[in-house]
Amino acid sequence: MEFNQKLTMLMHVFKISNSALARDIHVDASLISRWKSGARKISLHSPHIASLATYFVHIDAFPYQKAYLDRLL
């Protein structure tokens, strides 16, 4: 699974909009859109990787969301 697919899946599972994620990690919503579409690749050395990881680690997930992710992993 590619980064854009993983990001799209996480945002779908947690019901996160492009604008909400962008606001919380301090980027433009259009960048989130380009990441999700695959039009823009993210470097492993990008500071945005750490921001995204921190964001998703700190989400208060519902049990059904956690169960869904467990099944995927």
Secondary structure as UniProt FT lines:
FT   HELIX           3..13
FT   TURN            14..15
FT   HELIX           18..25
FT   HELIX           29..37
FT   TURN            44..45
FT   HELIX           47..57
FT   HELIX           63..72
//
